[in-house]
Amino acid sequence: MTRIVTRACSPADAEALIRHGLHPVLARLYASRGVCMPDEIETGLARLVPPVALKGCEDAAALLADSIEGKRRMLVVADYDCDGATACAVAVRGLRMFGAQIDYLVPNRFEYGYGLTPEIVALAAGRKPDLLITVDNGIASVDGVEAANALGIEVLVTDHHLPGDALPAARAIVNPNQPGCTFPSKCIAGVGVMFYVLLALRAELRRRGAFGDARPEPRLDGLLDLVALGTVADVVKLDGNNRVLVAQGLQRIRKGRMQPGIAALFRAAARDARAASGFDLGFALGPRLNAAGRLSDMSLGIECLTTDDVGRAWELAQQLDTMNRERREIEAGMQQQALADLSAIDPAGSTTITLFNETWHQGVIGIVAGRLKEKFHRPSFTFALADDSGKTVKGSGRSIPGFHLRDALDLISKREPELISKFGGHAMAAGLTIATADVPRFTVAFEAVGREWLNENALARVVETDGDLEDAYFTPQFVEMIDGAVWGQGFPAPVFSGEFDVASQALVKDKHLKLQLLRGRQRFNAIWFNHTDTLPARTTLAYRLASDTWNGVSRVQLIVEHAVS
């Protein structure tokens, strides 16, 4: 069952924003998302929290400055998702601006798994680095850092994930979530952390008198397109600090001031960079980069983001686009198989979903778990074989509000000490490794936690909207204004709701419902993607607004999210 509700909005806060000059609808949208002061909507770089507030940043800056002056070899160890790729590109591009000798290494997820493991350190040692720099990983790499130290290789950890009981013995750790860090933006992405380290490095070199006519200060704002992409694609909460980073990056992209790889990805995705939005970063560019890490090697994605050769960037962007198409085909087949497996089960009779298929691709199980979670509104885990031996499986889970997935795994590991060999994650997404033979046992244990933690209300989907929208605002100009703002996780894009008459409906490509809607004297084009069930003659819809341009003429189109008869 789905309920459509309207977000609460403080009229006083909305009025204060209107007095500041904000459009009345935009003021209502911001107020309902917790913005109560006019300065909170400002996105100038001056509003960034200073690097000095981020624990470990000054230590990292001193370490990097010494390494640059000593001409020591640096090697970035990256993660294999979009945040890791952009963080690596920011590190490589940024440190090269300061004259660093730097290269990068990204583990193949299927061979080495995640993080700075002892195996990765051994691989990295072949490059003879003096300093390893982790990006978007490392806070849990106690053994890996120990292995590096034993080889005489220093380690700088930059990460944003939650730490475990023990911290690695690195030369410096920069992570807003480490104990004792008072940095207010706890949800900054890994790419944002690395950007902050570069800001601190520039300040440190400035203090050392390193800059002059022969060595001008680098302009780090040229990296903000990468920071924006990684921040949006990693689905971190867009608090005020993250909104500044994303807004500044989007501003540069719209003006055409971006890396060749970013421009090539926009072209490959057939998106107009001049009208770039967070939606483009999260749903067009991000998946193309992630496809490399899911199906092949993220080195392709990182090279795309670090090359200055426009032709090479376009060649790599096309390869990434091809991989993303392959990823979608694999995902569609897995999703179809998952739904077929569920056809013999009534998900309504369970609080959780757990599925395993030995033919599934390990790199795509997380996406399929997310699709199942969306369709059935249940915490979901999907499993694939971890290797060719068939003895172990890796699982990826996605959750719903009110069910902390990592805490659930922690509870299961305490109740069944021998069941889970390793796990990690956070509230809404997590992963684990177990023996193949133990999948049924895990299924029972996971469902037991679900029955304890979830009640009927939690299992009912609630769609939050911004309420009704006045007829006067169904214009391309209004859509352009909405698209110009920064929306994302924790600061959701506007979704409106209202009652409409359905004048006509038909399927497009056998999987999308195309609609003609009436309200008063107005007629609207609408589409409900990946939905085939017809609607009654009159219905209440939750919808987004989009501009649909044909032959140079722009019209407003409604993108349906949910319907309640």
C-alpha positions in Angstrom: 0.0 0.0 0.0 1.2 3.5 -0.9 0.3 6.7 0.9 1.0 10.1 -0.6 1.6 12.8 2.1 2.6 16.4 1.9 5.8 17.6 3.6 5.3 19.9 6.5 6.4 23.5 5.9 6.9 26.4 8.3 5.0 29.4 6.9 7.2 31.7 8.9 10.4 30.2 7.4 8.9 30.4 3.9 7.9 34.0 4.4 11.4 34.9 5.6 12.8 33.4 2.4 10.3 35.2 0.2 11.3 38.5 1.8 14.9 37.7 0.9 13.8 37.6 -2.7 13.2 33.9 -3.3 10.4 32.7 -5.6 7.3 31.8 -3.4 7.3 28.2 -4.5 11.0 27.8 -4.1 10.7 29.4 -0.7 8.1 26.8 0.3 10.3 24.0 -1.1 13.4 25.1 0.8 11.4 25.7 4.1 9.9 22.2 3.9 13.5 20.9 3.7 14.7 22.6 6.9 16.1 25.8 5.4 15.0 28.6 7.8 17.6 31.4 7.3 18.2 33.2 4.0 22.0 32.7 4.2 21.4 28.9 4.1 20.5 29.1 0.5 23.7 30.8 -0.5 26.1 28.6 -2.4 29.2 30.8 -2.8 32.6 29.2 -2.0 32.9 31.6 1.0 30.2 29.5 2.7 32.4 26.3 2.8 33.4 25.1 6.3 37.2 25.9 6.5 39.6 23.0 6.2 41.1 23.7 9.6 37.9 22.2 11.1 38.5 18.8 9.5 40.6 16.7 11.9 43.9 15.5 10.4 43.8 17.9 7.5 46.7 20.0 8.7 48.8 16.9 9.4 48.0 15.6 5.9 48.9 18.9 4.4 52.3 18.9 6.2 53.0 15.3 5.1 52.1 16.1 1.5 54.1 19.3 1.5 57.2 17.5 2.8 56.7 14.8 0.3 56.5 17.2 -2.6 59.6 19.2 -1.5 61.4 15.9 -1.0 60.4 14.6 -4.4 58.9 11.5 -2.9 56.9 9.1 -5.0 53.2 9.0 -4.2 50.6 6.5 -5.2 46.8 6.9 -4.8 44.9 3.8 -3.9 41.3 4.3 -5.1 37.9 2.7 -4.6 36.1 1.3 -7.6 32.9 3.4 -7.5 32.2 6.9 -8.8 33.1 8.6 -5.6 36.4 6.7 -5.5 37.1 7.5 -9.2 36.4 11.2 -8.8 38.4 11.3 -5.6 41.3 9.7 -7.3 41.1 12.1 -10.2 41.0 15.1 -7.8 44.0 13.7 -6.0 46.0 13.1 -9.1 45.1 16.3 -10.9 45.4 18.4 -7.8 48.7 17.1 -6.5 50.2 17.4 -10.0 49.3 21.1 -9.9 51.6 21.3 -6.9 54.4 19.5 -8.6 53.9 16.1 -7.0 55.2 12.8 -8.5 52.0 10.8 -8.4 50.3 7.9 -9.9 47.3 5.8 -9.0 46.2 2.2 -8.5 42.6 1.0 -8.3 41.9 -2.6 -7.1 39.9 -4.8 -9.4 36.8 -5.6 -7.2 36.7 -9.2 -8.3 40.3 -10.0 -7.6 41.1 -7.9 -4.5 37.9 -6.7 -3.0 37.6 -3.3 -1.2 40.1 -1.2 0.6 43.8 -1.1 1.3 44.3 -4.8 2.0 47.8 -6.4 2.5 47.4 -7.9 -1.0 46.9 -4.4 -2.5 49.9 -3.1 -0.5 52.0 -5.9 -2.0 50.8 -5.0 -5.5 51.5 -1.3 -4.8 55.0 -2.0 -3.5 55.9 -3.0 -7.0 55.6 0.7 -8.0 58.1 1.6 -5.3 56.0 4.4 -3.7 57.2 6.3 -0.7 53.7 7.4 0.3 50.3 5.7 -0.3 47.2 7.9 -0.3 43.9 6.2 0.1 40.8 7.9 -1.3 37.2 6.9 -0.3 38.7 3.9 1.7 41.3 3.1 4.3 39.6 3.9 7.6 39.0 0.1 8.2 42.4 -1.0 6.6 44.2 -1.8 9.9 46.0 -4.8 8.4 46.8 -3.0 5.1 48.4 0.0 6.8 50.4 -2.3 9.0 51.6 -4.2 6.0 52.7 -0.9 4.3 54.4 0.3 7.5 56.4 -3.0 7.6 57.6 -2.2 4.1 58.7 1.3 5.0 55.8 2.9 3.0 54.0 5.7 4.7 50.2 6.0 4.4 47.8 8.9 4.3 44.2 7.8 4.8 41.4 10.0 3.4 38.0 8.5 3.8 34.5 9.3 4.9 33.2 5.9 6.0 32.5 5.0 9.6 35.5 3.7 11.5 35.7 0.4 13.3 36.8 -0.2 16.9 40.5 0.4 15.9 42.0 3.0 13.6 44.9 2.2 11.2 48.3 3.3 12.2 48.7 5.7 9.3 50.9 8.8 9.3 47.7 10.9 9.0 44.0 10.2 8.8 41.5 12.7 7.4 37.9 11.5 8.0 35.1 13.6 9.4 33.7 10.5 11.1 36.8 9.6 13.1 36.7 10.1 16.9 37.3 13.7 18.0 36.5 15.3 14.6 34.2 18.3 15.0 33.8 18.9 11.3 30.0 19.6 10.9 29.5 18.1 7.5 29.8 14.4 8.5 28.2 13.3 5.3 30.8 14.8 3.0 31.8 12.3 0.2 35.3 10.8 -0.3 35.9 13.2 -3.2 35.0 16.2 -0.9 37.5 15.0 1.7 40.3 14.8 -0.8 39.4 18.3 -2.1 39.6 19.6 1.5 43.1 18.0 1.8 44.2 20.0 -1.3 42.8 23.2 0.2 44.8 22.5 3.4 47.9 21.7 1.3 47.7 25.0 -0.6 47.4 26.8 2.7 50.5 25.0 4.1 52.6 25.7 1.1 51.5 29.3 1.2 52.7 29.5 4.8 56.0 28.0 3.7 56.4 30.7 1.0 56.4 28.2 -1.7 54.5 30.3 -4.2 55.8 33.2 -6.3 56.1 34.5 -9.8 57.9 31.3 -10.9 55.4 29.1 -9.1 51.9 30.6 -8.9 49.2 29.2 -6.6 47.1 26.6 -8.3 43.4 27.3 -8.8 41.6 24.4 -7.1 38.1 25.5 -8.1 38.9 23.9 -11.5 38.4 20.5 -9.8 34.8 21.2 -8.6 33.1 19.5 -11.5 34.7 16.3 -10.3 33.7 17.0 -6.7 30.1 17.7 -7.7 29.9 14.4 -9.7 31.3 12.2 -6.9 29.2 13.9 -4.3 25.9 13.4 -6.1 26.8 9.9 -7.4 27.7 8.7 -3.9 24.2 9.7 -2.7 25.5 11.4 0.4 23.2 13.9 2.2 23.3 17.3 0.6 23.7 19.4 3.7 24.7 23.1 3.3 28.4 22.4 2.7 27.8 19.7 0.1 25.2 21.9 -1.6 27.9 24.5 -2.0 30.3 22.0 -3.5 27.7 20.6 -5.9 26.3 24.1 -6.9 29.8 25.4 -7.7 30.7 22.3 -9.8 27.4 22.5 -11.7 28.0 26.2 -12.3 31.4 25.4 -13.9 29.9 22.6 -16.0 27.1 24.8 -17.3 29.7 27.4 -18.4 31.7 24.8 -20.2 34.7 24.9 -17.8 35.1 21.2 -17.1 37.5 18.3 -17.5 37.6 16.8 -21.0 36.3 13.5 -19.5 33.3 15.2 -17.9 32.4 16.9 -21.2 32.8 13.5 -23.0 30.5 11.7 -20.5 27.8 14.4 -21.1 28.2 13.9 -24.8 28.1 10.1 -24.5 25.0 10.3 -22.3 23.3 12.7 -24.8 22.9 15.3 -22.1 23.3 19.1 -22.6 26.1 20.2 -20.2 24.8 23.8 -20.6 21.7 22.8 -18.6 23.5 20.4 -16.3 21.6 19.3 -13.1 22.2 17.0 -10.2 19.9 14.6 -12.0 22.4 14.4 -14.9 25.3 13.7 -12.5 23.4 11.0 -10.5 21.5 9.2 -13.3 23.6 9.8 -16.5 27.3 10.3 -15.7 27.5 8.4 -12.4 26.2 5.1 -13.8 28.5 5.2 -16.8 31.5 5.6 -14.5 30.2 3.0 -12.0 29.7 0.5 -14.9 33.5 0.2 -15.3 33.9 -0.7 -11.6 31.0 -3.1 -11.7 31.9 -5.0 -14.9 35.5 -4.4 -15.6 38.2 -2.1 -14.2 37.6 1.4 -12.8 41.0 2.4 -14.3 39.1 3.2 -17.5 36.9 5.6 -15.6 39.8 7.3 -13.8 41.8 7.7 -17.0 38.7 9.3 -18.6 38.7 11.8 -15.7 42.4 12.5 -15.7 43.3 12.7 -19.4 43.7 16.1 -21.0 43.4 14.6 -24.5 39.9 15.4 -25.7 40.0 12.6 -28.3 41.1 10.0 -25.7 38.4 11.2 -23.3 35.8 10.7 -25.9 37.1 7.2 -26.8 37.0 6.2 -23.1 33.5 7.8 -22.6 32.2 5.7 -25.5 33.7 2.6 -23.9 32.0 3.5 -20.6 28.7 4.1 -22.3 28.9 0.6 -24.0 29.7 -0.9 -20.6 26.7 0.8 -19.0 24.4 -0.6 -21.7 25.8 -4.0 -21.0 25.3 -3.4 -17.3 21.6 -2.5 -17.9 21.1 -5.6 -19.9 22.6 -7.8 -17.2 20.6 -6.0 -14.6 17.4 -6.4 -16.5 17.9 -10.1 -16.9 18.7 -10.5 -13.2 15.7 -8.5 -12.2 13.5 -10.5 -14.4 14.9 -13.7 -12.8 14.5 -12.3 -9.3 10.8 -11.4 -9.9 10.3 -14.9 -11.4 11.8 -16.4 -8.2 9.5 -14.2 -6.1 6.4 -15.3 -8.1 6.1 -18.4 -6.0 6.5 -16.3 -2.8 4.2 -13.6 -1.5 6.5 -10.8 -0.4 3.6 -9.3 1.5 3.8 -12.2 3.9 7.5 -11.4 4.7 9.2 -8.4 6.1 12.5 -9.0 4.1 13.6 -10.3 0.7 16.7 -12.6 0.2 17.5 -14.1 -3.2 20.5 -15.9 -4.6 21.2 -17.2 -8.1 24.6 -18.7 -9.0 24.4 -17.2 -12.5 24.1 -13.6 -11.3 26.9 -11.0 -11.8 28.5 -9.9 -8.6 28.9 -6.4 -9.9 25.2 -5.8 -10.4 23.6 -7.5 -7.4 23.4 -4.2 -5.4 21.4 -2.5 -8.2 19.0 -5.5 -8.3 18.6 -5.4 -4.5 17.7 -1.7 -4.9 15.1 -2.5 -7.5 13.5 -5.1 -5.3 13.5 -2.8 -2.4 11.8 -0.1 -4.5 9.2 -2.5 -5.9 8.2 -4.3 -2.7 9.3 -1.8 0.0 11.2 -4.4 1.9 14.8 -4.6 3.0 16.4 -6.8 0.3 19.6 -8.8 -0.1 20.7 -10.4 -3.4 23.6 -12.8 -3.5 26.1 -13.9 -6.2 29.0 -16.4 -6.2 32.1 -14.7 -4.8 34.5 -16.8 -7.0 34.8 -19.8 -9.2 35.0 -22.2 -6.3 31.3 -21.8 -5.6 32.0 -22.1 -1.9 31.2 -18.5 -0.9 28.8 -15.8 -1.9 28.8 -12.1 -1.7 25.6 -10.3 -0.8 24.5 -6.7 -1.4 21.6 -5.2 0.4 19.4 -2.1 0.3 17.0 -1.0 3.0 13.9 1.2 3.7 13.5 4.0 6.3 13.5 2.7 9.8 15.6 -0.4 9.2 19.4 0.1 9.7 20.9 -2.5 7.5 24.4 -2.6 9.0 23.0 -2.8 12.5 20.9 -5.7 11.4 24.0 -7.5 10.1 25.8 -6.8 13.3 22.9 -8.3 15.3 22.9 -11.4 13.1 26.7 -11.8 13.5 26.3 -11.7 17.3 23.4 -14.2 17.2 25.1 -16.5 14.7 28.8 -16.0 15.3 30.0 -18.4 12.5 27.5 -17.3 9.9 29.0 -14.0 8.4 32.7 -14.0 7.5 32.7 -10.2 7.0 30.3 -7.4 6.5 30.1 -3.6 6.3 28.0 -0.7 5.2 25.5 1.8 6.7 21.8 2.3 7.3 20.5 2.0 3.7 23.1 -0.1 2.0 25.4 -2.9 3.2 27.4 -5.9 2.0 28.5 -9.2 3.4 30.3 -12.5 2.6 29.0 -15.9 3.7 29.3 -19.6 2.7 27.1 -20.6 -0.2 25.5 -23.3 1.9 24.5 -20.7 4.6 22.2 -18.6 2.4 19.1 -20.3 3.7 20.3 -19.8 7.3 21.0 -16.2 6.6 17.5 -15.8 5.0 15.9 -17.1 8.2 18.1 -14.9 10.5 17.5 -11.8 8.4 13.7 -12.3 8.4 13.8 -12.8 12.2 15.3 -9.4 12.6 12.8 -7.9 10.1 9.9 -9.3 12.1 11.3 -7.8 15.3 12.1 -4.3 13.9 9.4 -3.7 11.3 5.7 -3.2 11.9 2.8 -2.7 9.4 3.3 1.1 9.3 7.0 0.7 8.5 6.2 -1.7 5.6 3.7 0.7 4.1 5.3 3.0 1.5 5.0 6.7 2.2 5.6 9.0 -0.7 6.4 12.5 0.5 5.5 15.3 -1.9 5.4 19.1 -1.9 1.6 19.2 -2.3 -0.3 20.8 -5.1 1.2 23.1 -7.6 -0.8 26.1 -8.9 -1.7 26.0 -12.6 0.4 29.1 -13.4 3.6 27.3 -12.7 3.3 24.5 -15.3 5.7 26.4 -17.6 9.2 25.7 -19.0 10.5 28.8 -17.2 9.4 27.4 -13.9 10.9 24.0 -14.7 14.2 25.7 -15.6 14.2 27.6 -12.3 13.6 24.3 -10.3 16.4 22.5 -12.3 18.8 25.4 -11.6 18.7 24.6 -7.9 20.7 21.8 -6.2 18.7 18.7 -5.1 19.7 15.3 -4.0 19.9 12.9 -1.1 18.5 14.5 2.1 17.4 17.5 0.0 15.1 15.8 -2.4 14.0 17.2 -5.8 10.5 18.6 -5.8 7.7 16.1 -6.2 4.2 17.6 -6.4 0.8 15.9 -6.1 -2.6 16.5 -7.3 -5.8 15.0 -8.7 -6.2 14.6 -12.5 -8.6 13.2 -15.1 -7.0 10.6 -17.4 -8.0 11.6 -20.9 -6.0 8.8 -22.6 -3.3 6.3 -21.8 -1.1 3.9 -23.9 2.0 1.8 -23.6 5.3 3.0 -25.2 7.8 0.3 -26.0 5.6 -2.1 -24.0 7.0 -0.9 -20.7 6.2 2.8 -20.2 2.7 4.3 -19.6 2.1 7.5 -21.7 -0.7 9.7 -20.5 -2.8 12.7 -21.4 -4.1 14.3 -18.2 -6.7 17.0 -17.7 -7.2 19.4 -14.9 -9.7 22.2 -15.4 -9.0 23.6 -18.8 -5.4 22.5 -18.9 -4.1 19.4 -20.6 -0.8 17.8 -19.7 1.5 15.2 -21.3 2.7 12.7 -18.7 4.7 9.5 -18.6 5.2 6.8 -16.0 8.4 5.0 -16.7 8.6 1.2 -16.2 4.9 1.0 -15.4 2.4 -0.9 -17.4 -0.8 -1.0 -15.3 -3.5 1.3 -16.5 -5.0 4.0 -14.3 -8.6 4.8 -13.5 -10.4 7.7 -15.1 -9.6 10.0 -12.1 -6.6 9.6 -9.9 -4.2 11.4 -7.5 -0.7 11.5 -8.8 2.7 12.2 -7.4 4.9 13.7 -10.1 8.0 15.6 -11.1 8.1 18.3 -13.7 10.4 18.1 -16.8 10.8 20.1 -20.0 10.1 18.2 -23.2 11.6 19.9 -26.2 10.5 19.0 -29.7 11.4 20.9 -32.9 12.7 23.8 -30.8 9.5 24.1 -28.8 9.6 23.3 -25.0 6.6 22.0 -23.2 6.1 20.8 -19.6 5.9 17.1 -19.1 4.8 15.3 -15.9 7.0 12.4 -14.8 4.7 10.2 -12.7 6.2 8.7 -9.6 3.2 7.1 -7.9 -0.6 7.0 -8.2 -3.4 6.5 -5.7 -6.9 5.9 -7.0 
